[in-house]
Amino acid sequence: MRQLSRYISTSVLAAITLVLLIIVAIDAIGAINDGRGDIAKDYTFKQVIIYVALTLPARIYEYLPMSSLIGCLIGLGILANNSELVVMRAAGMSVLRIVWLVLRPILVLVFLGSLLGEYVVPYTDQYAESRRMLLKGGKTAQESVSGFWNKEGNEFMHFNAVYPGGVLFGVTRYQFDDQHVLQQSSFAGRASFQGDHWVEELGAVTHFLGDRTEVTTFVTRDWNTKLSPELLNLIVLPPESLAMRGLNEYSNYLKEQGQDASKYELVFWDKALQPLTIISLVLIAISFIFGPLREVTMGYRVFAGVVVGLVFRTSQDLLGPASIVFGFSPLLAVAFPAIICCLIGVILLRRAS
């Protein structure tokens, strides 16, 4: 039984790994092709390739559910085509036992995927995005063609690049009064975090005094703000690239500033429930092999897997924004498609057994 378990696990994991490599490779090639339009100044084609390479962990994490579905269909489909599943059933192995033997390696894959999304993706994506922004945006206000915005109270801030470890390049700040009238603006070429505050370096401040302006310069200047390096690191990344703890922290910060945090809450639940998503899609794949896709060609199984995966992803993509617009729980928007897949898989497996 141990050898049989190892054989099933190896077949399924090998198929999932192959599918994942193919999908990620296609996506990376497309990203490199799209990145050619961003080439400018110091951001060369070589830098585009480096950027895409740094974002590979995020691409692996994103396509893990789809790859698990298609890979499971292929791996079990090969066993079905070779009549090995029939032999297992004839030897007295139940469908439930086979399901468990398939789910065991999937659970390991889910665990590794969670570690990747929580500890690897946030760092690699942050470094890749900061590096790209610095190469594209430069270190002066005039060079800034992109970057990151943040609002704290009556102050709006823009950063050309946010590097790990509490280093900012191209810091522009706009301060307004309660009547939304601009009071002063400032620009610093660089800022670094020093214990409990930031120190801006080599900058200038423009004061708006009614019908005239006054400009002062500084070599260094202390800047007290609630923004920590950890929070600023979160600004660099889209919600999908953040760890769950980062999503929760930044959601609380946005709520304190009176801003909408629903987008970050939605992504938090999407990441938290990814194990359920993968397991539900695997159950669908297993039920298809023992049910409607038992005797079809491999190409048809791949096509069915792609269709099911796209329908599943589209339903989540539609329910997610709908939860923000209509105000129902983002947890429900993420969990509903996964629960439906689980129910369909269980019903089909019960019929097959």
Helices and strands as residue ranges (DSSP letters): H 2-35, G 36-38, H 45-54, H 56-81, H 84-90, H 95-115, I 116-120, H 121-137, E 148-152, E 155-163, E 167-176, E 182-194, E 197-209, E 212-223, H 229-236, G 239-241, H 244-256, H 262-272, H 274-290, H 298-326, H 330-352
